[in-house]
Amino acid sequence: MAVLTELLGSIAGALTTAAFVPQVVHTVKTRSARDFSFLWLVSFLTGLMCWLIYGILIWSWPIIVSNLVTQAFVMVILAIKLGTFKRKKPAQSP
């Protein structure tokens, strides 16, 4: 039963993390996170950190890995939101 539980957790973690990939790709391509609320990003990141701590406390690899990866995704979007990665200006014609 423990193997089935870990498998289910791994599938859930992989799917929910993978669902976030298109948002990250779009945000990185456009270098714009205008559509993301700063409050949402911070609260989501805080929730992910809580899930990570919980996963560590119960020593659940699916929870630990999926939350670490998703945190990295959210931090990229947050960095873009904060202007760390500026949109490149188009080259001017002579």
C-alpha positions, 0 to 999 in steps of 0.5 A: 500500500505504501508503494501505491501511495508514493506512486499516486503522490508522484503522479499528482506532483508531476501533473500539478508541477507540469501544469505550471510549465506553460505559464513559466515558458510564456512569462520567460518568453515575453519577459512580462508577468503583468498578468500575475498578481504580486500578492498571489505570487507571494502567497502561492510561494509561501504555501509551497514553502509550507508544503515543502516543510511538511514534506520534509517532516513526513519525509515524502519525496513526491511532496518535497520534489514537486514543491521544490520544482514549483517553487523554482518556477514561481521564483522565476515569475516573481523575479520577472514581476519584480523587474529583475529580468527586463524586456529587451528593447527592439533594435532601432532601424538606422 
